[in-house]
Amino acid sequence: MKIVGIAAAVPKEEVNAESFVNEFGEEAVSSSTKNTGIFSWRRAASGICTSDLAYNAAEELFAKLHVERSSIDALIFVSQTADYMIPATSPILQKRLGLKDTLFTLDVNKGCTGYTDGLLLAHSLMKGMGFKRILLLVGDTLSKIVDSSDKGTCLLFGDAAAATLVEADSQELLFFVGRDGTGSEFIHQKIGYRNELCCDSLVKSSDLNLMIDGAEIFNFTIKRIPSMIKALLEVKGWQISDVDAFVFHQANKFIIKHLARKIRLDVDDKVPMSLKRFGNTSSASIPLTLVTEMRWKLSKPVKLILVGFGVGLAWSSVAVESENIVLCPLVEV
């Protein structure tokens, strides 16, 4: 399977860190930007959902690649902020994009590993079902479920989505994955059928908010991710010097720099980051980083390691070799 092209879309509205000084104080905002490396975010306007961003990214990709829509065999939509609980969002996008009615569609509820897991699913469908072309749509509008008074989430998450076209070929991608459900409460939203909150007229507004335990996420990341990457490199037969870029999920600068130090990577040379301008954009963070930070570098043969980690707790990575990934200009919605 090969990655043919990627497009990313973000909301037009840009929010800067300075705008939170009145809410949290200058010292707290300064400390946050120093640790996270995030200075601005994009926020989806009322009425703009993740699917709207994904739709616009897909349209940009189709136009850039001159895609015949009838050639798409499957659509995978990866998001934790779907349009509805019922029905799934992928059939809605199938209709909006004018794709054939024999298309296979799939919704996947994943966040931080959404892109790498989505590539794994696409690869599996091609191997198992014989599909030739798959559209992978990933993204979230987490600003809709963060507590505006909680600086731990409000100053972290941004909104974005991305579209990736993959095609079957002779290349075998190498994936490494892992899960540890014992840490599922470290990033969570309480509302759901387990707590009977969706059917309860007394749902508290706080139950709608996204909660995160940053210290536990950091500990998990440092424990799991370096060994996964080393194993991936060993099986692939690559040295660090062979890899053009290690593209990490954009959790925050503090975590990424610690990971780079553990693996002995040169951050400036090998680790592109988009979080300064867009924040942590969940499943869209890896393709958004490719589009905004590596657009002019992927027109030549490259070797990439893509690494997702976080909510679940989950981690996954993929080794990618490519001769020419088409990266579209960033779309604003």
Secondary structure, DSSP 4 states (H G I P E B T S, - for coil): -EEEEEEEEE-S-EEEGGGGHHHH-HHHHHHHHHHH---EEE-PPTT--HHHHHHHHHHHHHHHHT--GGG--EEEEE-SS-S-SSS-SHHHHHHHTT--TT-EEEEE--STTHHHHHHHHHHHHHHHH---EEEEEEEE-GGGSS-TT-HHHHTTB--EEEEEEEE--S---EEEEEE-GGGGGGEEE--SGGGT-TT-TT--GGGGSEEE-HHHHHHHHHHHHHHHHHHHHHHHT--GGG-SEEEE--S-HHHHHHHHHHHT--HHHH----HHHH-B-GGGHHHHHHHHHSTTTTTS-EEEEEEEEETTTEEEEEEEEES--EEPPPEE-
